[in-house]
Amino acid sequence: MSDTKRLETDVVVVGAGLAGLTAARELVRGGHDAIVLEARERVGGRTLNEAVGPAFEQVVELGGEWLAPTQHRALALAAELGLETFPTYSTGANLLERDGSIHRYSGTIPSLGLLPLAEVGIAMARLNRLARGIDTAAPWTARIAPRADEQTVASWIRRNVRTRVAREAMRIAVEAVWAADPADVSLLHALFYIRSGGSFERLLDTEGGAQQDRIVGGSQLLALGLAQQLGERVRLGAVAERIEHSAQLLDVIAADGLRVRARRVIVALPPTLAGRLRYEPALPAVRDGLTQRMAMGAVVKCMAIYDEPFWRADGLSGHATSLAGPAAIFYDNSPPGGSPGVLLAFLEGRAARATLRLSAAAREALVLDGIARLFGPRARTPQRYVEQAWSDEPFSGGGYAGYFPPGAWTDHGPALRAAIGPLHWAGTETATVWNGYMDGAIQSGQRAAREVADALG
Ligand SMILES: Cc1cc2nc3c(=O)[nH]c(=O)nc-3n(C[C@H](O)[C@H](O)[C@H](O)COP(=O)(O)OP(=O)(O)OC[C@H]3O[C@@H](n4cnc5c(N)ncnc54)[C@H](O)[C@@H]3O)c2cc1C
C-alpha cells in the first residue's frame, strides 16, 4: 500500500546532488522553506566516496573528484566547510602506450612525434579560438552556431587533423573530457564546454587545470556538509515521479506516495532524467525535445589499490595515456601521504559501452592488463579493485555529464534553463561556467535559487 503522506513547503528541490543541495541551502538562507527529495539513500549524486586502506581509514572518489584553481565556487564551498585540498600527485614521468611500446613524457600532451604533436597543438588552438566566440549563456546565438551545430567533433577532426596518431590523440582527449565518442558530440557543444571551462588545455591539464587538486576526505564531503546544514529538509529514498503544476501551485509526487505541495520546484537532475518525470500538464515540445536529445556520457571509473604507490620509486607520476585501450587515461589516485597506493583508470565513451557488456570479472581483467602493460607486472595483482559504472546507475544515467549531439543547441538550447511557470531547472548541465563539473553544479544551484527567490518575492 502506498503511503499518502502530504507535506507543504515553499520550494521542492528534486535531487540532492551539489546543484539541488546548493539551491536548497541558498533558499533556506534567504528565509524560504525548502524540502529536498532524493531518490537514493545518500546525498551527493555523481560524487561518491569509497573507504580504502587496511582499516578503511582513507578515501578515494568513485565519481567527481578534482578541482581546478578557477573553480571558485567549489573552492569557496570547500573552504567554508573547513575542508582542505591537496595536489594531485604528478611528480615524475608520464607514460604513453602506442603501437605496442611504452614511452615516457612530461606535460599534458604525450610524445606523439613532431608532426602529430604540432597538429594536436594547432587543433586545440583552433578550437580555443572558435570557442571564444561563444556566449555560454546562449551558445545558439554565436555567429558560427549554425555551422558548428550541424557537425560532430569527429567530422571537424577529420577535416582539420591529418595524421593518424594526431587523430587518435584528439579522440582520446575528447573522450577524456566528455566520456563520449567524438562522433556523438556536436562541435557547438564542444566549443560551448571548452569556453565554459576556459580552454581545452585547462580541461585536460593537471597543474593549473581541471585535475589539479583533490579534497582531503573526498569530494562527497561537499554534499554531506550541505545536507547536514539542511537537516531533515532532505528526504532520502524519495523518488520523484510526477509533477502536477498550475501557474502558482504544484505537487511533486514520489514513488512511495509522498506528495509535497509547494509554490515552486527546482528540478536539479541531469536533463535526461528530468525528462523521465511525468509533468501534468505536459511540458512544451521544445523542452521535451531538449530532454530527448541530451545524452549522458558513459564512464566506468576503475581503481586498483596496492599497499604502496610502487611506481613513484620508478620515477613515474602514475599519469598515463594508452592508445591501445580499452582504458585510455590513468592517474595516481592515492590518498594524501600515498598510503594505500591507488592507480585510477577510466573507461570512457565507446570503451565504457563495450566493456559494460562484459562481466565485471572480464572488465576488471582488461583494466588490470592495461595497467600492467604500463606500470609492470606488480600492477597486475592489486590488493583490491573497485569500480563504479555510472551508466548502470538509474539515478545518474551515466557521466561525467550530459552532452548534445548536432542540432540540439540551435533548435532547443533556449529551453535548457528557462523556467516554465513554477518549474525551474538546475544541475551542472545548465551551468554557464565549468559546465559538467562540480563547480558548474554549484553555480546552477545558486542561479536557480536566485530565480525562485525573485519569483517568490
Ligand atoms: C566518474 C565521474 C568523474 C567525475 N569527475 C569530476 C571531477 O574530477 N571534477 C568535477 O568537478 N566533476 C567531475 N564529475 C562531474 C560531477 O560529478 C558532476 O558535474 C556533479 O556532481 C553534478 O552534480 P548535480 O547536482 O548537477 O547532479 P547529480 O550529482 O547527478 O545530482 C542529481 C541527484 O538527483 C537524484 N535523483 C535522480 N533522479 C531522481 C528522482 N527521480 N527523484 C529524486 N532524486 C533523483 C540523484 O540520485 C542525484 O543525487 C565527474 C562525474 C563522474 C560520474
The ligand as a Tripos MOL2 file, in Angstrom:
@<TRIPOS>MOLECULE
LIG
   53    58     1     0     0
SMALL
NO_CHARGES

@<TRIPOS>ATOM
      1 C1         33.1560    9.2700  -12.8880 C.3       1 LIG1
      2 C2         32.9500   10.7470  -12.7570 C.ar      1 LIG1
      3 C3         34.0450   11.5680  -12.5840 C.ar      1 LIG1
      4 C4         33.8780   12.9380  -12.4820 C.ar      1 LIG1
      5 N1         34.9800   13.7160  -12.2370 N.ar      1 LIG1
      6 C5         34.8100   15.0190  -11.9450 C.ar      1 LIG1
      7 C6         35.8980   15.7770  -11.4450 C.ar      1 LIG1
      8 O1         37.0030   15.2510  -11.2720 O.2       1 LIG1
      9 N2         35.6790   17.0860  -11.1320 N.ar      1 LIG1
     10 C7         34.4340   17.6590  -11.2680 C.ar      1 LIG1
     11 O2         34.2760   18.8440  -10.9390 O.2       1 LIG1
     12 N3         33.3860   16.9510  -11.7250 N.ar      1 LIG1
     13 C8         33.5410   15.6480  -12.0420 C.ar      1 LIG1
     14 N4         32.4680   14.8910  -12.4250 N.ar      1 LIG1
     15 C9         31.1750   15.5700  -12.6480 C.3       1 LIG1
     16 C10        30.4940   15.9330  -11.3300 C.3       1 LIG1
     17 O3         30.4690   14.8110  -10.5010 O.3       1 LIG1
     18 C11        29.0910   16.4140  -11.6430 C.3       1 LIG1
     19 O4         29.1490   17.5100  -12.5260 O.3       1 LIG1
     20 C12        28.3040   16.9150  -10.4210 C.3       1 LIG1
     21 O5         28.4790   16.0790   -9.3210 O.3       1 LIG1
     22 C13        26.8180   17.0040  -10.8200 C.3       1 LIG1
     23 O6         26.0370   17.4680   -9.7500 O.3       1 LIG1
     24 P1         24.4760   17.7210   -9.9870 P.3       1 LIG1
     25 O7         23.9170   18.1010   -8.6850 O.co2     1 LIG1
     26 O8         24.2900   18.5980  -11.1450 O.co2     1 LIG1
     27 O9         23.8820   16.3040  -10.4450 O.3       1 LIG1
     28 P2         23.8470   14.9030   -9.6710 P.3       1 LIG1
     29 O10        25.0510   14.7580   -8.8240 O.co2     1 LIG1
     30 O11        23.6110   13.8700  -10.7170 O.co2     1 LIG1
     31 O12        22.5750   15.0230   -8.7290 O.3       1 LIG1
     32 C14        21.2930   14.6240   -9.1110 C.3       1 LIG1
     33 C15        20.6330   13.9670   -7.9080 C.3       1 LIG1
     34 O13        19.2860   13.6470   -8.2240 O.3       1 LIG1
     35 C16        18.9710   12.3710   -7.7130 C.3       1 LIG1
     36 N5         17.8390   11.8550   -8.4940 N.ar      1 LIG1
     37 C17        17.8200   11.3240   -9.7350 C.ar      1 LIG1
     38 N6         16.5640   11.0230  -10.1090 N.ar      1 LIG1
     39 C18        15.7610   11.3980   -9.0890 C.ar      1 LIG1
     40 C19        14.3450   11.3520   -8.8570 C.ar      1 LIG1
     41 N7         13.5050   10.8900   -9.7800 N.pl3     1 LIG1
     42 N8         13.8620   11.8050   -7.6750 N.ar      1 LIG1
     43 C20        14.6940   12.2850   -6.7180 C.ar      1 LIG1
     44 N9         16.0350   12.3430   -6.8770 N.ar      1 LIG1
     45 C21        16.5550   11.9110   -8.0480 C.ar      1 LIG1
     46 C22        20.2510   11.5830   -7.8860 C.3       1 LIG1
     47 O14        20.2800   10.4560   -7.0450 O.3       1 LIG1
     48 C23        21.2930   12.6380   -7.5140 C.3       1 LIG1
     49 O15        21.5610   12.6410   -6.1420 O.3       1 LIG1
     50 C24        32.5870   13.5170  -12.5590 C.ar      1 LIG1
     51 C25        31.4680   12.6820  -12.7210 C.ar      1 LIG1
     52 C26        31.6430   11.3180  -12.8220 C.ar      1 LIG1
     53 C27        30.4290   10.4370  -12.9890 C.3       1 LIG1
@<TRIPOS>BOND
     1     1     2 1
     2     2     3 ar
     3     2    52 ar
     4     3     4 ar
     5     4     5 ar
     6     4    50 ar
     7     5     6 ar
     8     6     7 ar
     9     6    13 1
    10     7     8 2
    11     7     9 ar
    12     9    10 ar
    13    10    11 2
    14    10    12 ar
    15    12    13 ar
    16    13    14 ar
    17    14    15 1
    18    14    50 ar
    19    15    16 1
    20    16    17 1
    21    16    18 1
    22    18    19 1
    23    18    20 1
    24    20    21 1
    25    20    22 1
    26    22    23 1
    27    23    24 1
    28    24    25 2
    29    24    26 1
    30    24    27 1
    31    27    28 1
    32    28    29 2
    33    28    30 1
    34    28    31 1
    35    31    32 1
    36    32    33 1
    37    33    34 1
    38    33    48 1
    39    34    35 1
    40    35    36 1
    41    35    46 1
    42    36    37 ar
    43    36    45 ar
    44    37    38 ar
    45    38    39 ar
    46    39    40 ar
    47    39    45 ar
    48    40    41 1
    49    40    42 ar
    50    42    43 ar
    51    43    44 ar
    52    44    45 ar
    53    46    47 1
    54    46    48 1
    55    48    49 1
    56    50    51 ar
    57    51    52 ar
    58    52    53 1
@<TRIPOS>SUBSTRUCTURE
     1 LIG1         1 GROUP 0 **** ****
